[in-house]
Amino acid sequence: MSEQPVQIYSLSTCSHCKAIKKLLTECTVHYDFVDVDLLEGEERAAILEDVKKFNPRCSFPTIIIGNEVIVGYKENKIKEALGL
């Protein structure tokens, strides 16, 4: 299994976002995440600009594994990117 950095941009109320976090936790993969809907003001605006660099539609979840961007709950693609 590779040790690539994993970043998730998510919404706290999104079922697909919760499922991604659960999957990664079950696979003992370390990840960082930001629940964008819980941010406010300039912080939220800055994070949304970051998300748009990876996913111009700014939809959630947006997952970055190393250099690969996966949008949405795509378990097989996520596992493949992680070498699971």
PDB file of N, CA, C and O in Angstrom:
ATOM      1  N   MET A   1       0.848  -1.193   0.000  1.00  0.00           N
ATOM      2  CA  MET A   1       0.000   0.000   0.000  1.00  0.00           C
ATOM      3  C   MET A   1       0.883   1.242   0.000  1.00  0.00           C
ATOM      4  O   MET A   1       1.856   1.322   0.750  1.00  0.00           O
ATOM      5  N   SER A   2       0.544   2.191  -0.829  1.00  0.00           N
ATOM      6  CA  SER A   2       1.336   3.418  -0.920  1.00  0.00           C
ATOM      7  C   SER A   2       0.996   4.350   0.235  1.00  0.00           C
ATOM      8  O   SER A   2      -0.063   4.248   0.855  1.00  0.00           O
ATOM      9  N   GLU A   3       1.917   5.253   0.502  1.00  0.00           N
ATOM     10  CA  GLU A   3       1.713   6.224   1.576  1.00  0.00           C
ATOM     11  C   GLU A   3       1.534   7.622   0.984  1.00  0.00           C
ATOM     12  O   GLU A   3       2.150   8.583   1.446  1.00  0.00           O
ATOM     13  N   GLN A   4       0.696   7.727  -0.028  1.00  0.00           N
ATOM     14  CA  GLN A   4       0.446   9.016  -0.655  1.00  0.00           C
ATOM     15  C   GLN A   4      -0.451   9.858   0.253  1.00  0.00           C
ATOM     16  O   GLN A   4      -1.295   9.319   0.969  1.00  0.00           O
ATOM     17  N   PRO A   5      -0.268  11.173   0.223  1.00  0.00           N
ATOM     18  CA  PRO A   5      -1.171  12.016   1.014  1.00  0.00           C
ATOM     19  C   PRO A   5      -2.596  11.933   0.466  1.00  0.00           C
ATOM     20  O   PRO A   5      -2.809  11.886  -0.746  1.00  0.00           O
ATOM     21  N   VAL A   6      -3.561  11.915   1.380  1.00  0.00           N
ATOM     22  CA  VAL A   6      -4.976  11.841   0.998  1.00  0.00           C
ATOM     23  C   VAL A   6      -5.688  13.039   1.616  1.00  0.00           C
ATOM     24  O   VAL A   6      -5.659  13.234   2.831  1.00  0.00           O
ATOM     25  N   GLN A   7      -6.327  13.839   0.766  1.00  0.00           N
ATOM     26  CA  GLN A   7      -7.080  15.008   1.209  1.00  0.00           C
ATOM     27  C   GLN A   7      -8.501  14.874   0.705  1.00  0.00           C
ATOM     28  O   GLN A   7      -8.730  14.563  -0.464  1.00  0.00           O
ATOM     29  N   ILE A   8      -9.459  15.110   1.596  1.00  0.00           N
ATOM     30  CA  ILE A   8     -10.869  15.051   1.215  1.00  0.00           C
ATOM     31  C   ILE A   8     -11.499  16.414   1.470  1.00  0.00           C
ATOM     32  O   ILE A   8     -11.370  16.980   2.555  1.00  0.00           O
ATOM     33  N   TYR A   9     -12.176  16.929   0.459  1.00  0.00           N
ATOM     34  CA  TYR A   9     -13.016  18.116   0.620  1.00  0.00           C
ATOM     35  C   TYR A   9     -14.434  17.590   0.652  1.00  0.00           C
ATOM     36  O   TYR A   9     -14.890  16.964  -0.305  1.00  0.00           O
ATOM     37  N   SER A  10     -15.138  17.838   1.750  1.00  0.00           N
ATOM     38  CA  SER A  10     -16.437  17.215   1.953  1.00  0.00           C
ATOM     39  C   SER A  10     -17.439  18.198   2.550  1.00  0.00           C
ATOM     40  O   SER A  10     -17.115  19.341   2.871  1.00  0.00           O
ATOM     41  N   LEU A  11     -18.660  17.706   2.683  1.00  0.00           N
ATOM     42  CA  LEU A  11     -19.715  18.427   3.387  1.00  0.00           C
ATOM     43  C   LEU A  11     -20.121  17.560   4.579  1.00  0.00           C
ATOM     44  O   LEU A  11     -20.203  16.338   4.453  1.00  0.00           O
ATOM     45  N   SER A  12     -20.368  18.165   5.706  1.00  0.00           N
ATOM     46  CA  SER A  12     -20.676  17.408   6.920  1.00  0.00           C
ATOM     47  C   SER A  12     -21.981  16.625   6.816  1.00  0.00           C
ATOM     48  O   SER A  12     -22.169  15.645   7.536  1.00  0.00           O
ATOM     49  N   THR A  13     -22.881  17.043   5.934  1.00  0.00           N
ATOM     50  CA  THR A  13     -24.191  16.402   5.805  1.00  0.00           C
ATOM     51  C   THR A  13     -24.286  15.421   4.642  1.00  0.00           C
ATOM     52  O   THR A  13     -25.341  14.826   4.422  1.00  0.00           O
ATOM     53  N   CYS A  14     -23.207  15.246   3.901  1.00  0.00           N
ATOM     54  CA  CYS A  14     -23.207  14.448   2.665  1.00  0.00           C
ATOM     55  C   CYS A  14     -22.984  12.965   2.969  1.00  0.00           C
ATOM     56  O   CYS A  14     -21.977  12.600   3.577  1.00  0.00           O
ATOM     57  N   SER A  15     -23.917  12.115   2.550  1.00  0.00           N
ATOM     58  CA  SER A  15     -23.794  10.678   2.823  1.00  0.00           C
ATOM     59  C   SER A  15     -22.608  10.058   2.082  1.00  0.00           C
ATOM     60  O   SER A  15     -21.953   9.160   2.610  1.00  0.00           O
ATOM     61  N   HIS A  16     -22.327  10.528   0.867  1.00  0.00           N
ATOM     62  CA  HIS A  16     -21.174  10.002   0.117  1.00  0.00           C
ATOM     63  C   HIS A  16     -19.867  10.402   0.792  1.00  0.00           C
ATOM     64  O   HIS A  16     -18.916   9.621   0.822  1.00  0.00           O
ATOM     65  N   CYS A  17     -19.819  11.616   1.333  1.00  0.00           N
ATOM     66  CA  CYS A  17     -18.625  12.084   2.039  1.00  0.00           C
ATOM     67  C   CYS A  17     -18.391  11.231   3.288  1.00  0.00           C
ATOM     68  O   CYS A  17     -17.258  10.845   3.578  1.00  0.00           O
ATOM     69  N   LYS A  18     -19.452  10.944   4.015  1.00  0.00           N
ATOM     70  CA  LYS A  18     -19.340  10.107   5.216  1.00  0.00           C
ATOM     71  C   LYS A  18     -18.873   8.704   4.841  1.00  0.00           C
ATOM     72  O   LYS A  18     -18.069   8.101   5.551  1.00  0.00           O
ATOM     73  N   ALA A  19     -19.381   8.188   3.723  1.00  0.00           N
ATOM     74  CA  ALA A  19     -19.011   6.841   3.286  1.00  0.00           C
ATOM     75  C   ALA A  19     -17.523   6.773   2.909  1.00  0.00           C
ATOM     76  O   ALA A  19     -16.860   5.775   3.190  1.00  0.00           O
ATOM     77  N   ILE A  20     -17.005   7.819   2.284  1.00  0.00           N
ATOM     78  CA  ILE A  20     -15.575   7.864   1.935  1.00  0.00           C
ATOM     79  C   ILE A  20     -14.734   7.816   3.200  1.00  0.00           C
ATOM     80  O   ILE A  20     -13.785   7.037   3.287  1.00  0.00           O
ATOM     81  N   LYS A  21     -15.074   8.642   4.179  1.00  0.00           N
ATOM     82  CA  LYS A  21     -14.319   8.678   5.441  1.00  0.00           C
ATOM     83  C   LYS A  21     -14.361   7.317   6.135  1.00  0.00           C
ATOM     84  O   LYS A  21     -13.352   6.853   6.667  1.00  0.00           O
ATOM     85  N   LYS A  22     -15.532   6.682   6.125  1.00  0.00           N
ATOM     86  CA  LYS A  22     -15.688   5.366   6.758  1.00  0.00           C
ATOM     87  C   LYS A  22     -14.825   4.334   6.038  1.00  0.00           C
ATOM     88  O   LYS A  22     -14.146   3.535   6.684  1.00  0.00           O
ATOM     89  N   LEU A  23     -14.847   4.344   4.714  1.00  0.00           N
ATOM     90  CA  LEU A  23     -14.045   3.413   3.920  1.00  0.00           C
ATOM     91  C   LEU A  23     -12.562   3.574   4.243  1.00  0.00           C
ATOM     92  O   LEU A  23     -11.871   2.587   4.494  1.00  0.00           O
ATOM     93  N   LEU A  24     -12.074   4.808   4.238  1.00  0.00           N
ATOM     94  CA  LEU A  24     -10.654   5.040   4.492  1.00  0.00           C
ATOM     95  C   LEU A  24     -10.270   4.642   5.912  1.00  0.00           C
ATOM     96  O   LEU A  24      -9.193   4.091   6.138  1.00  0.00           O
ATOM     97  N   THR A  25     -11.149   4.922   6.862  1.00  0.00           N
ATOM     98  CA  THR A  25     -10.883   4.538   8.248  1.00  0.00           C
ATOM     99  C   THR A  25     -10.813   3.012   8.370  1.00  0.00           C
ATOM    100  O   THR A  25      -9.922   2.477   9.031  1.00  0.00           O
ATOM    101  N   GLU A  26     -11.752   2.323   7.732  1.00  0.00           N
ATOM    102  CA  GLU A  26     -11.758   0.859   7.776  1.00  0.00           C
ATOM    103  C   GLU A  26     -10.514   0.263   7.123  1.00  0.00           C
ATOM    104  O   GLU A  26     -10.051  -0.807   7.521  1.00  0.00           O
ATOM    105  N   CYS A  27      -9.978   0.951   6.127  1.00  0.00           N
ATOM    106  CA  CYS A  27      -8.769   0.478   5.435  1.00  0.00           C
ATOM    107  C   CYS A  27      -7.502   1.000   6.119  1.00  0.00           C
ATOM    108  O   CYS A  27      -6.400   0.827   5.597  1.00  0.00           O
ATOM    109  N   THR A  28      -7.652   1.627   7.266  1.00  0.00           N
ATOM    110  CA  THR A  28      -6.559   2.230   8.052  1.00  0.00           C
ATOM    111  C   THR A  28      -5.683   3.159   7.216  1.00  0.00           C
ATOM    112  O   THR A  28      -4.456   3.143   7.315  1.00  0.00           O
ATOM    113  N   VAL A  29      -6.346   3.967   6.389  1.00  0.00           N
ATOM    114  CA  VAL A  29      -5.654   4.960   5.579  1.00  0.00           C
ATOM    115  C   VAL A  29      -5.755   6.304   6.293  1.00  0.00           C
ATOM    116  O   VAL A  29      -6.849   6.750   6.642  1.00  0.00           O
ATOM    117  N   HIS A  30      -4.590   6.956   6.510  1.00  0.00           N
ATOM    118  CA  HIS A  30      -4.603   8.290   7.120  1.00  0.00           C
ATOM    119  C   HIS A  30      -5.060   9.295   6.064  1.00  0.00           C
ATOM    120  O   HIS A  30      -4.601   9.261   4.922  1.00  0.00           O
ATOM    121  N   TYR A  31      -5.950  10.170   6.448  1.00  0.00           N
ATOM    122  CA  TYR A  31      -6.419  11.201   5.527  1.00  0.00           C
ATOM    123  C   TYR A  31      -6.693  12.485   6.303  1.00  0.00           C
ATOM    124  O   TYR A  31      -6.956  12.469   7.506  1.00  0.00           O
ATOM    125  N   ASP A  32      -6.620  13.592   5.577  1.00  0.00           N
ATOM    126  CA  ASP A  32      -7.026  14.890   6.113  1.00  0.00           C
ATOM    127  C   ASP A  32      -8.306  15.270   5.400  1.00  0.00           C
ATOM    128  O   ASP A  32      -8.500  14.926   4.234  1.00  0.00           O
ATOM    129  N   PHE A  33      -9.179  15.979   6.095  1.00  0.00           N
ATOM    130  CA  PHE A  33     -10.420  16.395   5.452  1.00  0.00           C
ATOM    131  C   PHE A  33     -10.821  17.779   5.936  1.00  0.00           C
ATOM    132  O   PHE A  33     -10.429  18.239   7.008  1.00  0.00           O
ATOM    133  N   VAL A  34     -11.623  18.419   5.090  1.00  0.00           N
ATOM    134  CA  VAL A  34     -12.213  19.707   5.430  1.00  0.00           C
ATOM    135  C   VAL A  34     -13.696  19.599   5.117  1.00  0.00           C
ATOM    136  O   VAL A  34     -14.075  19.340   3.975  1.00  0.00           O
ATOM    137  N   ASP A  35     -14.539  19.798   6.130  1.00  0.00           N
ATOM    138  CA  ASP A  35     -15.978  19.903   5.896  1.00  0.00           C
ATOM    139  C   ASP A  35     -16.261  21.357   5.526  1.00  0.00           C
ATOM    140  O   ASP A  35     -16.384  22.223   6.392  1.00  0.00           O
ATOM    141  N   VAL A  36     -16.361  21.600   4.244  1.00  0.00           N
ATOM    142  CA  VAL A  36     -16.436  22.960   3.712  1.00  0.00           C
ATOM    143  C   VAL A  36     -17.657  23.716   4.243  1.00  0.00           C
ATOM    144  O   VAL A  36     -17.589  24.924   4.471  1.00  0.00           O
ATOM    145  N   ASP A  37     -18.764  23.013   4.439  1.00  0.00           N
ATOM    146  CA  ASP A  37     -19.981  23.692   4.893  1.00  0.00           C
ATOM    147  C   ASP A  37     -19.877  24.198   6.333  1.00  0.00           C
ATOM    148  O   ASP A  37     -20.706  25.002   6.758  1.00  0.00           O
ATOM    149  N   LEU A  38     -18.888  23.751   7.079  1.00  0.00           N
ATOM    150  CA  LEU A  38     -18.720  24.216   8.454  1.00  0.00           C
ATOM    151  C   LEU A  38     -17.796  25.432   8.556  1.00  0.00           C
ATOM    152  O   LEU A  38     -17.622  26.005   9.632  1.00  0.00           O
ATOM    153  N   LEU A  39     -17.213  25.811   7.432  1.00  0.00           N
ATOM    154  CA  LEU A  39     -16.340  26.992   7.412  1.00  0.00           C
ATOM    155  C   LEU A  39     -17.167  28.236   7.141  1.00  0.00           C
ATOM    156  O   LEU A  39     -18.300  28.157   6.666  1.00  0.00           O
ATOM    157  N   GLU A  40     -16.582  29.387   7.450  1.00  0.00           N
ATOM    158  CA  GLU A  40     -17.287  30.651   7.215  1.00  0.00           C
ATOM    159  C   GLU A  40     -16.360  31.673   6.573  1.00  0.00           C
ATOM    160  O   GLU A  40     -15.136  31.578   6.664  1.00  0.00           O
ATOM    161  N   GLY A  41     -16.971  32.640   5.931  1.00  0.00           N
ATOM    162  CA  GLY A  41     -16.273  33.817   5.434  1.00  0.00           C
ATOM    163  C   GLY A  41     -15.085  33.529   4.541  1.00  0.00           C
ATOM    164  O   GLY A  41     -15.164  32.712   3.624  1.00  0.00           O
ATOM    165  N   GLU A  42     -13.967  34.219   4.821  1.00  0.00           N
ATOM    166  CA  GLU A  42     -12.777  34.129   3.981  1.00  0.00           C
ATOM    167  C   GLU A  42     -12.198  32.720   3.957  1.00  0.00           C
ATOM    168  O   GLU A  42     -11.694  32.267   2.929  1.00  0.00           O
ATOM    169  N   GLU A  43     -12.272  32.028   5.093  1.00  0.00           N
ATOM    170  CA  GLU A  43     -11.744  30.664   5.150  1.00  0.00           C
ATOM    171  C   GLU A  43     -12.494  29.763   4.168  1.00  0.00           C
ATOM    172  O   GLU A  43     -11.877  28.996   3.428  1.00  0.00           O
ATOM    173  N   ARG A  44     -13.827  29.858   4.165  1.00  0.00           N
ATOM    174  CA  ARG A  44     -14.632  29.060   3.230  1.00  0.00           C
ATOM    175  C   ARG A  44     -14.321  29.443   1.787  1.00  0.00           C
ATOM    176  O   ARG A  44     -14.161  28.569   0.935  1.00  0.00           O
ATOM    177  N   ALA A  45     -14.235  30.722   1.511  1.00  0.00           N
ATOM    178  CA  ALA A  45     -13.947  31.192   0.147  1.00  0.00           C
ATOM    179  C   ALA A  45     -12.600  30.657  -0.333  1.00  0.00           C
ATOM    180  O   ALA A  45     -12.473  30.230  -1.481  1.00  0.00           O
ATOM    181  N   ALA A  46     -11.602  30.678   0.538  1.00  0.00           N
ATOM    182  CA  ALA A  46     -10.268  30.200   0.166  1.00  0.00           C
ATOM    183  C   ALA A  46     -10.277  28.700  -0.119  1.00  0.00           C
ATOM    184  O   ALA A  46      -9.657  28.249  -1.083  1.00  0.00           O
ATOM    185  N   ILE A  47     -10.965  27.936   0.699  1.00  0.00           N
ATOM    186  CA  ILE A  47     -11.042  26.484   0.495  1.00  0.00           C
ATOM    187  C   ILE A  47     -11.806  26.167  -0.792  1.00  0.00           C
ATOM    188  O   ILE A  47     -11.412  25.270  -1.538  1.00  0.00           O
ATOM    189  N   LEU A  48     -12.887  26.891  -1.056  1.00  0.00           N
ATOM    190  CA  LEU A  48     -13.642  26.658  -2.296  1.00  0.00           C
ATOM    191  C   LEU A  48     -12.781  26.945  -3.526  1.00  0.00           C
ATOM    192  O   LEU A  48     -12.899  26.253  -4.537  1.00  0.00           O
ATOM    193  N   GLU A  49     -11.921  27.957  -3.448  1.00  0.00           N
ATOM    194  CA  GLU A  49     -10.994  28.227  -4.551  1.00  0.00           C
ATOM    195  C   GLU A  49     -10.034  27.054  -4.736  1.00  0.00           C
ATOM    196  O   GLU A  49      -9.721  26.682  -5.867  1.00  0.00           O
ATOM    197  N   ASP A  50      -9.568  26.473  -3.632  1.00  0.00           N
ATOM    198  CA  ASP A  50      -8.704  25.291  -3.711  1.00  0.00           C
ATOM    199  C   ASP A  50      -9.442  24.133  -4.371  1.00  0.00           C
ATOM    200  O   ASP A  50      -8.896  23.463  -5.247  1.00  0.00           O
ATOM    201  N   VAL A  51     -10.680  23.899  -3.951  1.00  0.00           N
ATOM    202  CA  VAL A  51     -11.467  22.799  -4.520  1.00  0.00           C
ATOM    203  C   VAL A  51     -11.620  22.990  -6.026  1.00  0.00           C
ATOM    204  O   VAL A  51     -11.480  22.032  -6.786  1.00  0.00           O
ATOM    205  N   LYS A  52     -11.906  24.212  -6.465  1.00  0.00           N
ATOM    206  CA  LYS A  52     -12.122  24.491  -7.891  1.00  0.00           C
ATOM    207  C   LYS A  52     -10.880  24.205  -8.733  1.00  0.00           C
ATOM    208  O   LYS A  52     -10.997  23.920  -9.925  1.00  0.00           O
ATOM    209  N   LYS A  53      -9.690  24.276  -8.128  1.00  0.00           N
ATOM    210  CA  LYS A  53      -8.459  23.946  -8.859  1.00  0.00           C
ATOM    211  C   LYS A  53      -8.449  22.467  -9.232  1.00  0.00           C
ATOM    212  O   LYS A  53      -7.933  22.092 -10.285  1.00  0.00           O
ATOM    213  N   PHE A  54      -9.015  21.631  -8.374  1.00  0.00           N
ATOM    214  CA  PHE A  54      -9.046  20.189  -8.611  1.00  0.00           C
ATOM    215  C   PHE A  54     -10.334  19.748  -9.294  1.00  0.00           C
ATOM    216  O   PHE A  54     -10.331  18.801 -10.081  1.00  0.00           O
ATOM    217  N   ASN A  55     -11.431  20.432  -8.996  1.00  0.00           N
ATOM    218  CA  ASN A  55     -12.755  20.048  -9.457  1.00  0.00           C
ATOM    219  C   ASN A  55     -13.535  21.321  -9.779  1.00  0.00           C
ATOM    220  O   ASN A  55     -14.199  21.877  -8.905  1.00  0.00           O
ATOM    221  N   PRO A  56     -13.459  21.785 -11.029  1.00  0.00           N
ATOM    222  CA  PRO A  56     -14.105  23.049 -11.398  1.00  0.00           C
ATOM    223  C   PRO A  56     -15.606  23.114 -11.081  1.00  0.00           C
ATOM    224  O   PRO A  56     -16.143  24.206 -10.893  1.00  0.00           O
ATOM    225  N   ARG A  57     -16.289  21.965 -11.019  1.00  0.00           N
ATOM    226  CA  ARG A  57     -17.718  21.955 -10.683  1.00  0.00           C
ATOM    227  C   ARG A  57     -17.944  22.153  -9.198  1.00  0.00           C
ATOM    228  O   ARG A  57     -19.057  22.445  -8.762  1.00  0.00           O
ATOM    229  N   CYS A  58     -16.879  21.993  -8.423  1.00  0.00           N
ATOM    230  CA  CYS A  58     -16.941  22.219  -6.971  1.00  0.00           C
ATOM    231  C   CYS A  58     -18.016  21.345  -6.320  1.00  0.00           C
ATOM    232  O   CYS A  58     -18.827  21.815  -5.522  1.00  0.00           O
ATOM    233  N   SER A  59     -17.996  20.060  -6.685  1.00  0.00           N
ATOM    234  CA  SER A  59     -18.939  19.113  -6.098  1.00  0.00           C
ATOM    235  C   SER A  59     -18.213  18.261  -5.054  1.00  0.00           C
ATOM    236  O   SER A  59     -16.984  18.238  -4.990  1.00  0.00           O
ATOM    237  N   PHE A  60     -18.998  17.571  -4.252  1.00  0.00           N
ATOM    238  CA  PHE A  60     -18.425  16.855  -3.115  1.00  0.00           C
ATOM    239  C   PHE A  60     -18.887  15.415  -3.096  1.00  0.00           C
ATOM    240  O   PHE A  60     -19.996  15.118  -3.540  1.00  0.00           O
ATOM    241  N   PRO A  61     -18.063  14.518  -2.592  1.00  0.00           N
ATOM    242  CA  PRO A  61     -16.707  14.730  -2.104  1.00  0.00           C
ATOM    243  C   PRO A  61     -15.709  14.881  -3.252  1.00  0.00           C
ATOM    244  O   PRO A  61     -15.882  14.294  -4.320  1.00  0.00           O
ATOM    245  N   THR A  62     -14.684  15.659  -3.022  1.00  0.00           N
ATOM    246  CA  THR A  62     -13.533  15.748  -3.915  1.00  0.00           C
ATOM    247  C   THR A  62     -12.364  15.159  -3.136  1.00  0.00           C
ATOM    248  O   THR A  62     -11.999  15.660  -2.073  1.00  0.00           O
ATOM    249  N   ILE A  63     -11.784  14.098  -3.672  1.00  0.00           N
ATOM    250  CA  ILE A  63     -10.713  13.377  -2.991  1.00  0.00           C
ATOM    251  C   ILE A  63      -9.439  13.516  -3.808  1.00  0.00           C
ATOM    252  O   ILE A  63      -9.446  13.296  -5.019  1.00  0.00           O
ATOM    253  N   ILE A  64      -8.345  13.882  -3.146  1.00  0.00           N
ATOM    254  CA  ILE A  64      -7.052  13.969  -3.808  1.00  0.00           C
ATOM    255  C   ILE A  64      -6.160  12.925  -3.154  1.00  0.00           C
ATOM    256  O   ILE A  64      -5.899  12.972  -1.951  1.00  0.00           O
ATOM    257  N   ILE A  65      -5.695  11.980  -3.972  1.00  0.00           N
ATOM    258  CA  ILE A  65      -4.791  10.928  -3.512  1.00  0.00           C
ATOM    259  C   ILE A  65      -3.512  11.079  -4.314  1.00  0.00           C
ATOM    260  O   ILE A  65      -3.466  10.743  -5.498  1.00  0.00           O
ATOM    261  N   GLY A  66      -2.473  11.587  -3.662  1.00  0.00           N
ATOM    262  CA  GLY A  66      -1.246  11.885  -4.399  1.00  0.00           C
ATOM    263  C   GLY A  66      -1.545  12.938  -5.437  1.00  0.00           C
ATOM    264  O   GLY A  66      -1.918  14.060  -5.097  1.00  0.00           O
ATOM    265  N   ASN A  67      -1.383  12.583  -6.723  1.00  0.00           N
ATOM    266  CA  ASN A  67      -1.676  13.513  -7.819  1.00  0.00           C
ATOM    267  C   ASN A  67      -3.006  13.213  -8.498  1.00  0.00           C
ATOM    268  O   ASN A  67      -3.373  13.884  -9.463  1.00  0.00           O
ATOM    269  N   GLU A  68      -3.723  12.221  -8.010  1.00  0.00           N
ATOM    270  CA  GLU A  68      -4.987  11.822  -8.640  1.00  0.00           C
ATOM    271  C   GLU A  68      -6.175  12.466  -7.938  1.00  0.00           C
ATOM    272  O   GLU A  68      -6.247  12.505  -6.709  1.00  0.00           O
ATOM    273  N   VAL A  69      -7.102  12.969  -8.741  1.00  0.00           N
ATOM    274  CA  VAL A  69      -8.321  13.582  -8.212  1.00  0.00           C
ATOM    275  C   VAL A  69      -9.499  12.662  -8.538  1.00  0.00           C
ATOM    276  O   VAL A  69      -9.693  12.260  -9.685  1.00  0.00           O
ATOM    277  N   ILE A  70     -10.273  12.340  -7.514  1.00  0.00           N
ATOM    278  CA  ILE A  70     -11.468  11.515  -7.686  1.00  0.00           C
ATOM    279  C   ILE A  70     -12.639  12.312  -7.134  1.00  0.00           C
ATOM    280  O   ILE A  70     -12.605  12.772  -5.992  1.00  0.00           O
ATOM    281  N   VAL A  71     -13.666  12.472  -7.944  1.00  0.00           N
ATOM    282  CA  VAL A  71     -14.847  13.221  -7.526  1.00  0.00           C
ATOM    283  C   VAL A  71     -15.991  12.235  -7.345  1.00  0.00           C
ATOM    284  O   VAL A  71     -16.322  11.476  -8.256  1.00  0.00           O
ATOM    285  N   GLY A  72     -16.586  12.255  -6.163  1.00  0.00           N
ATOM    286  CA  GLY A  72     -17.691  11.360  -5.873  1.00  0.00           C
ATOM    287  C   GLY A  72     -17.218  10.094  -5.193  1.00  0.00           C
ATOM    288  O   GLY A  72     -16.019   9.859  -5.044  1.00  0.00           O
ATOM    289  N   TYR A  73     -18.181   9.279  -4.782  1.00  0.00           N
ATOM    290  CA  TYR A  73     -17.874   8.027  -4.104  1.00  0.00           C
ATOM    291  C   TYR A  73     -17.637   6.952  -5.155  1.00  0.00           C
ATOM    292  O   TYR A  73     -18.577   6.344  -5.667  1.00  0.00           O
ATOM    293  N   LYS A  74     -16.374   6.730  -5.464  1.00  0.00           N
ATOM    294  CA  LYS A  74     -15.975   5.721  -6.453  1.00  0.00           C
ATOM    295  C   LYS A  74     -15.011   4.773  -5.763  1.00  0.00           C
ATOM    296  O   LYS A  74     -13.793   4.892  -5.893  1.00  0.00           O
ATOM    297  N   GLU A  75     -15.584   3.828  -5.026  1.00  0.00           N
ATOM    298  CA  GLU A  75     -14.792   2.943  -4.159  1.00  0.00           C
ATOM    299  C   GLU A  75     -13.659   2.253  -4.904  1.00  0.00           C
ATOM    300  O   GLU A  75     -12.529   2.222  -4.417  1.00  0.00           O
ATOM    301  N   ASN A  76     -13.945   1.699  -6.078  1.00  0.00           N
ATOM    302  CA  ASN A  76     -12.908   0.974  -6.813  1.00  0.00           C
ATOM    303  C   ASN A  76     -11.760   1.889  -7.234  1.00  0.00           C
ATOM    304  O   ASN A  76     -10.593   1.518  -7.112  1.00  0.00           O
ATOM    305  N   LYS A  77     -12.086   3.076  -7.725  1.00  0.00           N
ATOM    306  CA  LYS A  77     -11.036   4.023  -8.130  1.00  0.00           C
ATOM    307  C   LYS A  77     -10.205   4.467  -6.925  1.00  0.00           C
ATOM    308  O   LYS A  77      -8.989   4.630  -7.026  1.00  0.00           O
ATOM    309  N   ILE A  78     -10.871   4.661  -5.790  1.00  0.00           N
ATOM    310  CA  ILE A  78     -10.160   5.087  -4.580  1.00  0.00           C
ATOM    311  C   ILE A  78      -9.208   3.989  -4.133  1.00  0.00           C
ATOM    312  O   ILE A  78      -8.040   4.250  -3.846  1.00  0.00           O
ATOM    313  N   LYS A  79      -9.710   2.755  -4.073  1.00  0.00           N
ATOM    314  CA  LYS A  79      -8.862   1.640  -3.664  1.00  0.00           C
ATOM    315  C   LYS A  79      -7.692   1.456  -4.617  1.00  0.00           C
ATOM    316  O   LYS A  79      -6.568   1.195  -4.190  1.00  0.00           O
ATOM    317  N   GLU A  80      -7.964   1.595  -5.915  1.00  0.00           N
ATOM    318  CA  GLU A  80      -6.903   1.463  -6.912  1.00  0.00           C
ATOM    319  C   GLU A  80      -5.845   2.543  -6.714  1.00  0.00           C
ATOM    320  O   GLU A  80      -4.650   2.252  -6.755  1.00  0.00           O
ATOM    321  N   ALA A  81      -6.272   3.783  -6.501  1.00  0.00           N
ATOM    322  CA  ALA A  81      -5.330   4.887  -6.306  1.00  0.00           C
ATOM    323  C   ALA A  81      -4.493   4.694  -5.050  1.00  0.00           C
ATOM    324  O   ALA A  81      -3.351   5.148  -4.980  1.00  0.00           O
ATOM    325  N   LEU A  82      -5.070   4.014  -4.054  1.00  0.00           N
ATOM    326  CA  LEU A  82      -4.360   3.770  -2.802  1.00  0.00           C
ATOM    327  C   LEU A  82      -3.533   2.485  -2.833  1.00  0.00           C
ATOM    328  O   LEU A  82      -2.765   2.213  -1.911  1.00  0.00           O
ATOM    329  N   GLY A  83      -3.695   1.701  -3.894  1.00  0.00           N
ATOM    330  CA  GLY A  83      -2.983   0.433  -3.986  1.00  0.00           C
ATOM    331  C   GLY A  83      -3.562  -0.631  -3.066  1.00  0.00           C
ATOM    332  O   GLY A  83      -2.839  -1.499  -2.577  1.00  0.00           O
ATOM    333  N   LEU A  84      -4.867  -0.560  -2.832  1.00  0.00           N
ATOM    334  CA  LEU A  84      -5.528  -1.545  -1.951  1.00  0.00           C
ATOM    335  C   LEU A  84      -6.118  -2.680  -2.758  1.00  0.00           C
ATOM    336  O   LEU A  84      -6.711  -3.598  -2.191  1.00  0.00           O
TER     337      LEU A  84
END
